[in-house]
Amino acid sequence: MIYTKIAEINRYKGISAPLDTAIEYLATADLSKLEMGRNDVDGELVYINRFNYTTMPEADAIWEGHKYYADIHVVLEGEEQIGVTDASSLTAGEYEEAGDFIPYEGPVDSWVTMRPGDILIVFPEDVHKVKVQLNGACDIKKAVFKVRA
């Protein structure tokens, strides 16, 4: 897991070529201009999902993990909490190939507060619980980079 500010994102280049592509795009693009849904950057290696939602109580949020992709979470408007726990500390459900999704169960080890300007990169071992309200329900505009790990 990497938790940083957008102004510091370039220091994480060099981990992998797809991550470098995502970082370069993130550092230079106007993410507010993304279309809702999938936006291609480099085919299946790097793409961005752009969506809106309203945050919810933790009890209503679900864990998500991925087998092949790292996620870069970027809140464009609003605020939320994201829980993160290492996959080895949770109980995995059945892998869903469509969407590269693994459901999990178990407790949150760490909470990260996300506001505009914050960046959270979670790798396949970093299971994450998203859409959790911070100070009550909040409307969120968000972009999530999907980066082949």
N, C-alpha and C positions, 0 to 999 in steps of 0.2 A: 504494500500500500504506500502511496505517495500522497501527501496532503500538502498543498502549497498554494501560492498565489499565481495568477496568470502572469504577472510581471517576472516571475522566477522560473517559468516553465522551461526555458531553453537550457537550464543547467542539467536537465534530465535526458538530453540527447546522448546517443551513443549506446543505449541499452539494446535497441534492435532497430532495424531499418523501418519496419512498419510504424513503430512508436515515433521515430524521427519524422516520418511523413506527417503523422497526426500532430505532433508538436509544432512543426513548421506551419501547418494549416491553422492551428489554434492561435499561434502567435501573430498571424497576419490577416486572418479573415474577419469579416464582420458577421458574427454568428447570428445576429438579429435578422439577417437577410435570408437565412436558411428556410427552405420550404418545410411544411409539416410533413412528417414521415421520414423516409429514408433519403439521404443525400450522399451520393457517391463521391469519394475522394480518390481511392485507389482500388476499385473493384471490391473483392472480398477481403483484401488485406486491411483496408481502412474505409469505414463509412460512418456516417453520423445519423443518428435517430433524433429528430426534433419533435417535441411534444409538449403538451400542457397538462396539468392535473392540479388537484387540490390535495394538500397534505392531510394526513389522517392520524388518529391515535396509534401508538405502537402496536397495540393488540390487534389492529386491523391490517397492519402491514405484513408483507411476506418477505422471506429470505429469497435471494436469488444468487446462483453461482453459475459459472460458465466453464466449459471444458477447454475451449479453443480461443476465447477472446478475453482481452483485458478491456475494461471500460474506463473512459475518461469522462467524469461527470462535471458538467459546467452549468450552473444555475444562471440564467439570464435575468430573471426577475423573481423576487420572492426569497423565502428562506425555508430551509428544511434541515432535518437531522438525518444522517445516514449511519446505521449501525454496521460495524465490521467485525467479523470473527474469522479466524483461520478455519478452513474447511475441516481440518483434522479434529476440531473441537465440537463439531456439529454432526447431526445425523442426516445423511443425504437421502433424498427420494430418488425416483427413477428419472434418468436422463432423458430429456426431450430434445432430439436432434434438431427439429425445426425450432429455430430461435436460440439454439445452443444454451439451453436452460436446465439447471438442476435445482429443484426445491430442497430446502434444508429446514431442520428444526433444531432449536436450542437457544441458549442465551446470547445476548450481545456482550462482547468483550470491550469494545471501544465505540464511542460516539464521535462523529465529526459534524460540525456545524457548517452548513453550506449556504453562502450568500453570493451575490454577484462579485466576481473577482477571485473566488476560491476555486481550486481545482482539486479533485480527488481522482487518483488513478488506482483502480483495483485490478489485481491480476487474478488468474484462475483460482489461486489458493485463498483469495480474499473474498469470502462470501459476504454479501451486503444486503442490508434491509433498508430499502429506500422509501421515499414519500412519507416519512414520519414528521409530524408537526413539531415545531419548536415552541412557539408561543401561541398555540391555537391553530386552527385550520388556516392555510395560506394558499393562494393561487400561485402556481409555479409555472414559469416558462423555462424550459430546459433543453440542452443538447447533450447527448451521450455519444461520444466517439466509441466505435467498436474497432478494436485493434487486434489483429491476429497475433496471438502470443506464441 
